[in-house]
Structures are given as structure tokens and as C-alpha cells.
Amino acid sequence: MATQRVLAGGTSGGSTAKPFSADGTAGGTLWESRTPPNNHCGKAPHQPFGVRCGAFLRSGVNAGEAPPVRWLGSGSMNEHVIRPVRADEWEKVKELRIAALKDPAAAVAFLETVEHGESQSDEFWQERTSRGAEGRAVRQFVAEAPDGEWNGSVTVLVEEAGTSDIFEGSIERTQGHLVGVFVRAGQRGTGLTEALFDAALEWAWSLDEPALERVRLFVHEDNARAAAFYRRFGFRASGYVVPMPTDPSAKELEYVFERP
């Protein structure tokens, strides 16, 4: 059962909530509960910042900040902290990315090969991690196990209106773009991917001046498993299609999640 996060001083679903500390929080009190979530992912839109799919709540957090949050899976071994990366964690960012690029589904999941990833310099990974740790343009979230291992990640790119996207298309409205979605095989189906998406969307909706109008992602036409997950979570196919940069004969399908 997934963790619920409830507002400080309260409970959710009749459960008893217990506070816990998390190093490096940007603000707010975090709580845990073993009550199952409301399970409305994919059935109703995410709520505004502070109210999340599955009734995950937190308080005292300023827009654009993303404190770590504890998530419990079906047992204590599945406990993870969902948090943004820190600027000095480039070696772990690199390790997880290389693991993702070695995954059997990497050819239809990523626009990069493992050979390309492994050839990058330490400076590349340091810069990449620093960009994903702070500021408005990029934020990378990871799922960290009690032993410190990272078991999943998702990154939000902010696409500002009037700029170009990674496919060299024109951006007509300010929006988020989810990339680098990966969860290790042993953690798939536990709810960890949903927890990562929850964190990514909440951060996206918290941004303002200007606010993001929607969040989107692209999925390879042959990646049916990923597409099914995105639909269950609440994303919908927009009908916009682009050729895959590494193989123009293949198609990448856009899925969007409109701002609540």
C-alpha cells in the first residue's frame, strides 16, 4: 500500500499519521501513513499544488520547492524517499542513467545509446546534475532506498513559450516535458513510478510567472507498456506525432496532462 502524505496536524482516511524528519527539506512537515491512496490516478485530474493523486498532501512548501517525501510500498523493503537530486550527486546520476540505457527497453524508451552515455566526461555529468538540482528550467527527481540506492528517476524540462523543444519544434505555450523516465526492473509495479510522477507534476504545477499550462511527454509507438501506464496515470494522446530523431522511420507520440 502506498504512503499517504497528510497535512501537518491531521490524518487522512481515518488513519493515524506519524511525523518523520527528512534531511534537506525545503519547508513543511512531512507525514506518513499506510492507508491506501484514493486511487483516482487516471480517473480525475491532479489537484492544484499541495493536493496530489492518491490524496498525497503536504504543507508549508513554497512554489518551486520540492522537499523529499517518504513513500512506502507493499512492505518495509520498498520504502523510498522521493526527492530532487543534489548538485554534488553526479556519480549516482550517471550510474542510474547508464543502468537505464542498458535496460532491454532502452531502444524504444530513450533517445541515447549506452555507448554515448558511457563516453561522456565527468564534467558533462557534473553539469547535467547541477542543472537538474536547482532553478526553474530542469528538475530531476529520484527514488532513494534506505540503503542509498537510487531505484528510479524522472526529469521535468520546462519549455518556455517562444522557444524550441528537443525535437526542434516550436513551443507555443509554457509547459513541462517529462523525460528520462526509469524504474529498475525489481521495483516496477510497486507504485514507485506513480510516486515519481506525483512529485514531478506537483513541482511543475507549483511554478509561476508564468505557470505551466500543461505537462507532456513522448512515447515510442512500439512502447505499449509505457503508453498504457501514462494513460492510467491521466495523460492523454494529443494526436501530435514526431519522427524519432535516431530513427526517422519510427514515430514518437505526444501525451499531455492539462493543468487542473
C-alpha angles and dihedrals in degrees: 000000000000124000120258118212114210134189115274111273095019144079136223130223093004092295128134111248124208125201120233133183124239121192116237099020113166090217143310137065118278124210136188134213135169094218111124115253122255087257098219094137107136092009100075133015122267112265125239120288111307096031115078143181108286091026093282107167138177134174141212095032120139122224112276094020122112118190119192116267129199117237123190121202128195091306142011090267088066095057111131139168114228109209145139118269120258122234095247096052097087095127092058091044088054094046093051093046092051089049089052092050090052092054115114090240094050094105091065097030104052139038092221136070126229089242090059093047094049092049094060119108126243088251090058092054093044092053093044092052093046091053091051094049103062145010131043103282101070137009125181120199124198137190109229122196123215090261090056097254116140111228102176147007145188129184129209118211116195111221111199120210112262095030132097128255131226089274090054091249123140118261109223098180136023109266147148124252121202115214138161095040109179139151122176114254094248092058099046116117093023097100094258093119090053090050091052091049090048090056093045094050095044090054091047093052091048093064119098142172083082110012119214112258094203145343122237141179138183127235129192114250090240096048096092095157093057092044091053091052093049091052092049090051092053107267117132130204109253096197092243111131131185131184115256106255093222093046115021091191089067125072133228114207121211119229120188138197111199120218111265 
